[in-house]
Amino acid sequence: MPAYEYICKDCKKITEVRLSFEEKEKGLNVKCEHCGSENTSQFFGNMMVAANFPLH
Ligand SMILES: [Zn+2]
């Protein structure tokens, strides 16, 4: 099962989750493991995403 990284827009922390393709296709909200927020989006770790969601 592939692992995906999601970034929380509230606390800016990364949550790593393992989802099957079926689960991912449903587009379900990933819950932040740090603050419990569902205001998350997939994090690809590239510069453009990092610029949109500064971690520091
Ligand atoms: Zn959070």
PDB file of the backbone (N, CA, C, O) and the ligand in Angstrom, with CONECT records:
HET     ZN  A 101       1
ATOM      1  N   MET A   1       0.854  -1.196   0.000  1.00  0.00           N
ATOM      2  CA  MET A   1       0.000   0.000   0.000  1.00  0.00           C
ATOM      3  C   MET A   1       0.892   1.249   0.000  1.00  0.00           C
ATOM      4  O   MET A   1       1.751   1.392   0.869  1.00  0.00           O
ATOM      5  N   PRO A   2       0.697   2.134  -0.949  1.00  0.00           N
ATOM      6  CA  PRO A   2       1.585   3.297  -1.025  1.00  0.00           C
ATOM      7  C   PRO A   2       1.332   4.292   0.097  1.00  0.00           C
ATOM      8  O   PRO A   2       0.211   4.430   0.586  1.00  0.00           O
ATOM      9  N   ALA A   3       2.382   4.972   0.490  1.00  0.00           N
ATOM     10  CA  ALA A   3       2.274   5.994   1.529  1.00  0.00           C
ATOM     11  C   ALA A   3       2.204   7.369   0.879  1.00  0.00           C
ATOM     12  O   ALA A   3       2.887   7.642  -0.108  1.00  0.00           O
ATOM     13  N   TYR A   4       1.388   8.208   1.437  1.00  0.00           N
ATOM     14  CA  TYR A   4       1.264   9.575   0.945  1.00  0.00           C
ATOM     15  C   TYR A   4       1.513  10.526   2.103  1.00  0.00           C
ATOM     16  O   TYR A   4       1.218  10.225   3.260  1.00  0.00           O
ATOM     17  N   GLU A   5       2.058  11.672   1.761  1.00  0.00           N
ATOM     18  CA  GLU A   5       2.251  12.706   2.774  1.00  0.00           C
ATOM     19  C   GLU A   5       1.222  13.800   2.561  1.00  0.00           C
ATOM     20  O   GLU A   5       1.025  14.290   1.449  1.00  0.00           O
ATOM     21  N   TYR A   6       0.577  14.166   3.645  1.00  0.00           N
ATOM     22  CA  TYR A   6      -0.377  15.265   3.617  1.00  0.00           C
ATOM     23  C   TYR A   6       0.110  16.357   4.548  1.00  0.00           C
ATOM     24  O   TYR A   6       0.640  16.089   5.626  1.00  0.00           O
ATOM     25  N   ILE A   7      -0.081  17.601   4.110  1.00  0.00           N
ATOM     26  CA  ILE A   7       0.303  18.719   4.969  1.00  0.00           C
ATOM     27  C   ILE A   7      -0.952  19.367   5.533  1.00  0.00           C
ATOM     28  O   ILE A   7      -1.937  19.595   4.829  1.00  0.00           O
ATOM     29  N   CYS A   8      -0.883  19.649   6.806  1.00  0.00           N
ATOM     30  CA  CYS A   8      -1.986  20.301   7.493  1.00  0.00           C
ATOM     31  C   CYS A   8      -1.890  21.805   7.272  1.00  0.00           C
ATOM     32  O   CYS A   8      -0.846  22.413   7.510  1.00  0.00           O
ATOM     33  N   LYS A   9      -2.985  22.394   6.816  1.00  0.00           N
ATOM     34  CA  LYS A   9      -2.967  23.835   6.576  1.00  0.00           C
ATOM     35  C   LYS A   9      -3.107  24.623   7.873  1.00  0.00           C
ATOM     36  O   LYS A   9      -2.868  25.830   7.902  1.00  0.00           O
ATOM     37  N   ASP A  10      -3.490  23.944   8.930  1.00  0.00           N
ATOM     38  CA  ASP A  10      -3.659  24.634  10.211  1.00  0.00           C
ATOM     39  C   ASP A  10      -2.356  24.677  11.004  1.00  0.00           C
ATOM     40  O   ASP A  10      -1.949  25.739  11.475  1.00  0.00           O
ATOM     41  N   CYS A  11      -1.698  23.516  11.153  1.00  0.00           N
ATOM     42  CA  CYS A  11      -0.480  23.491  11.964  1.00  0.00           C
ATOM     43  C   CYS A  11       0.775  23.302  11.120  1.00  0.00           C
ATOM     44  O   CYS A  11       1.887  23.305  11.648  1.00  0.00           O
ATOM     45  N   LYS A  12       0.602  23.137   9.809  1.00  0.00           N
ATOM     46  CA  LYS A  12       1.731  23.066   8.859  1.00  0.00           C
ATOM     47  C   LYS A  12       2.621  21.848   9.083  1.00  0.00           C
ATOM     48  O   LYS A  12       3.794  21.848   8.712  1.00  0.00           O
ATOM     49  N   LYS A  13       2.056  20.819   9.687  1.00  0.00           N
ATOM     50  CA  LYS A  13       2.837  19.604   9.906  1.00  0.00           C
ATOM     51  C   LYS A  13       2.428  18.534   8.909  1.00  0.00           C
ATOM     52  O   LYS A  13       1.334  18.557   8.345  1.00  0.00           O
ATOM     53  N   ILE A  14       3.343  17.597   8.713  1.00  0.00           N
ATOM     54  CA  ILE A  14       3.142  16.529   7.739  1.00  0.00           C
ATOM     55  C   ILE A  14       2.560  15.302   8.433  1.00  0.00           C
ATOM     56  O   ILE A  14       3.036  14.886   9.489  1.00  0.00           O
ATOM     57  N   THR A  15       1.540  14.738   7.831  1.00  0.00           N
ATOM     58  CA  THR A  15       0.996  13.466   8.282  1.00  0.00           C
ATOM     59  C   THR A  15       1.199  12.446   7.171  1.00  0.00           C
ATOM     60  O   THR A  15       0.791  12.672   6.032  1.00  0.00           O
ATOM     61  N   GLU A  16       1.828  11.324   7.505  1.00  0.00           N
ATOM     62  CA  GLU A  16       2.014  10.284   6.507  1.00  0.00           C
ATOM     63  C   GLU A  16       0.927   9.236   6.671  1.00  0.00           C
ATOM     64  O   GLU A  16       0.713   8.723   7.768  1.00  0.00           O
ATOM     65  N   VAL A  17       0.249   8.922   5.592  1.00  0.00           N
ATOM     66  CA  VAL A  17      -0.821   7.941   5.639  1.00  0.00           C
ATOM     67  C   VAL A  17      -0.609   6.904   4.548  1.00  0.00           C
ATOM     68  O   VAL A  17       0.001   7.180   3.515  1.00  0.00           O
ATOM     69  N   ARG A  18      -1.114   5.729   4.792  1.00  0.00           N
ATOM     70  CA  ARG A  18      -1.096   4.681   3.776  1.00  0.00           C
ATOM     71  C   ARG A  18      -2.522   4.466   3.291  1.00  0.00           C
ATOM     72  O   ARG A  18      -3.418   4.140   4.070  1.00  0.00           O
ATOM     73  N   LEU A  19      -2.715   4.655   1.990  1.00  0.00           N
ATOM     74  CA  LEU A  19      -4.047   4.526   1.414  1.00  0.00           C
ATOM     75  C   LEU A  19      -3.983   3.570   0.236  1.00  0.00           C
ATOM     76  O   LEU A  19      -3.016   3.566  -0.527  1.00  0.00           O
ATOM     77  N   SER A  20      -5.015   2.767   0.099  1.00  0.00           N
ATOM     78  CA  SER A  20      -5.137   1.987  -1.122  1.00  0.00           C
ATOM     79  C   SER A  20      -5.575   2.925  -2.245  1.00  0.00           C
ATOM     80  O   SER A  20      -6.035   4.036  -1.982  1.00  0.00           O
ATOM     81  N   PHE A  21      -5.434   2.484  -3.489  1.00  0.00           N
ATOM     82  CA  PHE A  21      -5.869   3.318  -4.594  1.00  0.00           C
ATOM     83  C   PHE A  21      -7.358   3.616  -4.474  1.00  0.00           C
ATOM     84  O   PHE A  21      -7.804   4.720  -4.786  1.00  0.00           O
ATOM     85  N   GLU A  22      -8.124   2.629  -4.022  1.00  0.00           N
ATOM     86  CA  GLU A  22      -9.568   2.834  -3.883  1.00  0.00           C
ATOM     87  C   GLU A  22      -9.858   3.953  -2.888  1.00  0.00           C
ATOM     88  O   GLU A  22     -10.699   4.819  -3.132  1.00  0.00           O
ATOM     89  N   GLU A  23      -9.146   3.919  -1.762  1.00  0.00           N
ATOM     90  CA  GLU A  23      -9.365   4.953  -0.753  1.00  0.00           C
ATOM     91  C   GLU A  23      -8.951   6.322  -1.281  1.00  0.00           C
ATOM     92  O   GLU A  23      -9.613   7.328  -1.022  1.00  0.00           O
ATOM     93  N   LYS A  24      -7.857   6.345  -2.018  1.00  0.00           N
ATOM     94  CA  LYS A  24      -7.371   7.628  -2.525  1.00  0.00           C
ATOM     95  C   LYS A  24      -8.332   8.181  -3.564  1.00  0.00           C
ATOM     96  O   LYS A  24      -8.583   9.385  -3.606  1.00  0.00           O
ATOM     97  N   GLU A  25      -8.872   7.297  -4.406  1.00  0.00           N
ATOM     98  CA  GLU A  25      -9.799   7.734  -5.446  1.00  0.00           C
ATOM     99  C   GLU A  25     -11.044   8.373  -4.851  1.00  0.00           C
ATOM    100  O   GLU A  25     -11.646   9.252  -5.467  1.00  0.00           O
ATOM    101  N   LYS A  26     -11.428   7.942  -3.669  1.00  0.00           N
ATOM    102  CA  LYS A  26     -12.606   8.524  -3.025  1.00  0.00           C
ATOM    103  C   LYS A  26     -12.355   9.966  -2.611  1.00  0.00           C
ATOM    104  O   LYS A  26     -13.300  10.721  -2.381  1.00  0.00           O
ATOM    105  N   GLY A  27     -11.090  10.349  -2.517  1.00  0.00           N
ATOM    106  CA  GLY A  27     -10.749  11.710  -2.139  1.00  0.00           C
ATOM    107  C   GLY A  27     -11.126  12.036  -0.711  1.00  0.00           C
ATOM    108  O   GLY A  27     -11.489  13.170  -0.398  1.00  0.00           O
ATOM    109  N   LEU A  28     -11.040  11.039   0.154  1.00  0.00           N
ATOM    110  CA  LEU A  28     -11.440  11.283   1.534  1.00  0.00           C
ATOM    111  C   LEU A  28     -10.453  12.214   2.235  1.00  0.00           C
ATOM    112  O   LEU A  28      -9.272  12.273   1.895  1.00  0.00           O
ATOM    113  N   ASN A  29     -10.967  12.925   3.203  1.00  0.00           N
ATOM    114  CA  ASN A  29     -10.133  13.862   3.939  1.00  0.00           C
ATOM    115  C   ASN A  29      -9.210  13.102   4.878  1.00  0.00           C
ATOM    116  O   ASN A  29      -9.641  12.213   5.612  1.00  0.00           O
ATOM    117  N   VAL A  30      -7.955  13.459   4.842  1.00  0.00           N
ATOM    118  CA  VAL A  30      -6.987  12.891   5.761  1.00  0.00           C
ATOM    119  C   VAL A  30      -6.937  13.766   7.004  1.00  0.00           C
ATOM    120  O   VAL A  30      -6.803  14.988   6.930  1.00  0.00           O
ATOM    121  N   LYS A  31      -7.046  13.110   8.133  1.00  0.00           N
ATOM    122  CA  LYS A  31      -7.048  13.848   9.387  1.00  0.00           C
ATOM    123  C   LYS A  31      -5.617  14.067   9.862  1.00  0.00           C
ATOM    124  O   LYS A  31      -4.811  13.137   9.894  1.00  0.00           O
ATOM    125  N   CYS A  32      -5.315  15.301  10.227  1.00  0.00           N
ATOM    126  CA  CYS A  32      -3.986  15.611  10.748  1.00  0.00           C
ATOM    127  C   CYS A  32      -3.771  14.869  12.063  1.00  0.00           C
ATOM    128  O   CYS A  32      -4.592  14.946  12.977  1.00  0.00           O
ATOM    129  N   GLU A  33      -2.651  14.148  12.140  1.00  0.00           N
ATOM    130  CA  GLU A  33      -2.388  13.382  13.364  1.00  0.00           C
ATOM    131  C   GLU A  33      -1.853  14.273  14.486  1.00  0.00           C
ATOM    132  O   GLU A  33      -1.731  13.836  15.630  1.00  0.00           O
ATOM    133  N   HIS A  34      -1.538  15.514  14.151  1.00  0.00           N
ATOM    134  CA  HIS A  34      -0.961  16.419  15.150  1.00  0.00           C
ATOM    135  C   HIS A  34      -2.019  17.263  15.849  1.00  0.00           C
ATOM    136  O   HIS A  34      -1.962  17.457  17.064  1.00  0.00           O
ATOM    137  N   CYS A  35      -2.995  17.772  15.073  1.00  0.00           N
ATOM    138  CA  CYS A  35      -3.994  18.658  15.672  1.00  0.00           C
ATOM    139  C   CYS A  35      -5.423  18.193  15.414  1.00  0.00           C
ATOM    140  O   CYS A  35      -6.366  18.782  15.942  1.00  0.00           O
ATOM    141  N   GLY A  36      -5.598  17.135  14.600  1.00  0.00           N
ATOM    142  CA  GLY A  36      -6.927  16.592  14.373  1.00  0.00           C
ATOM    143  C   GLY A  36      -7.711  17.304  13.288  1.00  0.00           C
ATOM    144  O   GLY A  36      -8.852  16.936  13.008  1.00  0.00           O
ATOM    145  N   SER A  37      -7.119  18.314  12.676  1.00  0.00           N
ATOM    146  CA  SER A  37      -7.806  19.048  11.614  1.00  0.00           C
ATOM    147  C   SER A  37      -7.933  18.191  10.359  1.00  0.00           C
ATOM    148  O   SER A  37      -7.067  17.361  10.081  1.00  0.00           O
ATOM    149  N   GLU A  38      -9.000  18.387   9.610  1.00  0.00           N
ATOM    150  CA  GLU A  38      -9.127  17.733   8.312  1.00  0.00           C
ATOM    151  C   GLU A  38      -8.809  18.711   7.184  1.00  0.00           C
ATOM    152  O   GLU A  38      -9.082  18.430   6.017  1.00  0.00           O
ATOM    153  N   ASN A  39      -8.245  19.831   7.527  1.00  0.00           N
ATOM    154  CA  ASN A  39      -7.876  20.848   6.540  1.00  0.00           C
ATOM    155  C   ASN A  39      -6.487  20.528   5.990  1.00  0.00           C
ATOM    156  O   ASN A  39      -5.518  21.250   6.228  1.00  0.00           O
ATOM    157  N   THR A  40      -6.422  19.412   5.240  1.00  0.00           N
ATOM    158  CA  THR A  40      -5.139  18.911   4.766  1.00  0.00           C
ATOM    159  C   THR A  40      -5.145  18.829   3.244  1.00  0.00           C
ATOM    160  O   THR A  40      -6.202  18.757   2.616  1.00  0.00           O
ATOM    161  N   SER A  41      -3.971  18.842   2.673  1.00  0.00           N
ATOM    162  CA  SER A  41      -3.851  18.586   1.242  1.00  0.00           C
ATOM    163  C   SER A  41      -2.588  17.777   1.007  1.00  0.00           C
ATOM    164  O   SER A  41      -1.656  17.793   1.812  1.00  0.00           O
ATOM    165  N   GLN A  42      -2.579  17.068  -0.114  1.00  0.00           N
ATOM    166  CA  GLN A  42      -1.437  16.195  -0.361  1.00  0.00           C
ATOM    167  C   GLN A  42      -0.174  17.021  -0.552  1.00  0.00           C
ATOM    168  O   GLN A  42      -0.182  18.058  -1.216  1.00  0.00           O
ATOM    169  N   PHE A  43       0.892  16.547   0.036  1.00  0.00           N
ATOM    170  CA  PHE A  43       2.176  17.232   0.004  1.00  0.00           C
ATOM    171  C   PHE A  43       3.126  16.461  -0.888  1.00  0.00           C
ATOM    172  O   PHE A  43       3.377  15.276  -0.672  1.00  0.00           O
ATOM    173  N   PHE A  44       3.652  17.143  -1.892  1.00  0.00           N
ATOM    174  CA  PHE A  44       4.522  16.467  -2.848  1.00  0.00           C
ATOM    175  C   PHE A  44       5.998  16.754  -2.598  1.00  0.00           C
ATOM    176  O   PHE A  44       6.868  16.169  -3.244  1.00  0.00           O
ATOM    177  N   GLY A  45       6.270  17.641  -1.676  1.00  0.00           N
ATOM    178  CA  GLY A  45       7.652  17.893  -1.300  1.00  0.00           C
ATOM    179  C   GLY A  45       8.459  18.677  -2.320  1.00  0.00           C
ATOM    180  O   GLY A  45       9.685  18.735  -2.229  1.00  0.00           O
ATOM    181  N   ASN A  46       7.781  19.283  -3.295  1.00  0.00           N
ATOM    182  CA  ASN A  46       8.562  20.076  -4.251  1.00  0.00           C
ATOM    183  C   ASN A  46       8.558  21.553  -3.863  1.00  0.00           C
ATOM    184  O   ASN A  46       7.875  21.966  -2.926  1.00  0.00           O
ATOM    185  N   MET A  47       9.321  22.319  -4.591  1.00  0.00           N
ATOM    186  CA  MET A  47       9.521  23.715  -4.217  1.00  0.00           C
ATOM    187  C   MET A  47       8.230  24.527  -4.335  1.00  0.00           C
ATOM    188  O   MET A  47       7.967  25.402  -3.509  1.00  0.00           O
ATOM    189  N   MET A  48       7.435  24.241  -5.349  1.00  0.00           N
ATOM    190  CA  MET A  48       6.220  25.019  -5.549  1.00  0.00           C
ATOM    191  C   MET A  48       5.252  24.826  -4.392  1.00  0.00           C
ATOM    192  O   MET A  48       4.670  25.786  -3.887  1.00  0.00           O
ATOM    193  N   VAL A  49       5.089  23.582  -3.981  1.00  0.00           N
ATOM    194  CA  VAL A  49       4.202  23.311  -2.855  1.00  0.00           C
ATOM    195  C   VAL A  49       4.765  23.913  -1.575  1.00  0.00           C
ATOM    196  O   VAL A  49       4.031  24.473  -0.761  1.00  0.00           O
ATOM    197  N   ALA A  50       6.077  23.789  -1.410  1.00  0.00           N
ATOM    198  CA  ALA A  50       6.708  24.345  -0.219  1.00  0.00           C
ATOM    199  C   ALA A  50       6.519  25.859  -0.157  1.00  0.00           C
ATOM    200  O   ALA A  50       6.380  26.433   0.923  1.00  0.00           O
ATOM    201  N   ALA A  51       6.515  26.500  -1.329  1.00  0.00           N
ATOM    202  CA  ALA A  51       6.325  27.943  -1.361  1.00  0.00           C
ATOM    203  C   ALA A  51       4.905  28.315  -0.959  1.00  0.00           C
ATOM    204  O   ALA A  51       4.676  29.351  -0.336  1.00  0.00           O
ATOM    205  N   ASN A  52       3.959  27.461  -1.321  1.00  0.00           N
ATOM    206  CA  ASN A  52       2.568  27.736  -0.952  1.00  0.00           C
ATOM    207  C   ASN A  52       2.298  27.466   0.519  1.00  0.00           C
ATOM    208  O   ASN A  52       1.445  28.107   1.134  1.00  0.00           O
ATOM    209  N   PHE A  53       3.028  26.516   1.075  1.00  0.00           N
ATOM    210  CA  PHE A  53       2.812  26.144   2.463  1.00  0.00           C
ATOM    211  C   PHE A  53       4.145  26.170   3.201  1.00  0.00           C
ATOM    212  O   PHE A  53       4.731  25.123   3.473  1.00  0.00           O
ATOM    213  N   PRO A  54       4.611  27.347   3.519  1.00  0.00           N
ATOM    214  CA  PRO A  54       5.929  27.419   4.197  1.00  0.00           C
ATOM    215  C   PRO A  54       5.927  26.677   5.524  1.00  0.00           C
ATOM    216  O   PRO A  54       5.013  26.817   6.337  1.00  0.00           O
ATOM    217  N   LEU A  55       6.958  25.897   5.718  1.00  0.00           N
ATOM    218  CA  LEU A  55       7.034  25.058   6.909  1.00  0.00           C
ATOM    219  C   LEU A  55       7.746  25.743   8.063  1.00  0.00           C
ATOM    220  O   LEU A  55       7.714  25.256   9.193  1.00  0.00           O
ATOM    221  N   HIS A  56       8.376  26.847   7.790  1.00  0.00           N
ATOM    222  CA  HIS A  56       9.187  27.476   8.826  1.00  0.00           C
ATOM    223  C   HIS A  56       8.714  28.901   9.103  1.00  0.00           C
ATOM    224  O   HIS A  56       9.284  29.587   9.951  1.00  0.00           O
TER     225      HIS A  56
HETATM  226 ZN    ZN A 101      -2.613  19.874  12.045  1.00  0.00          ZN2+
END
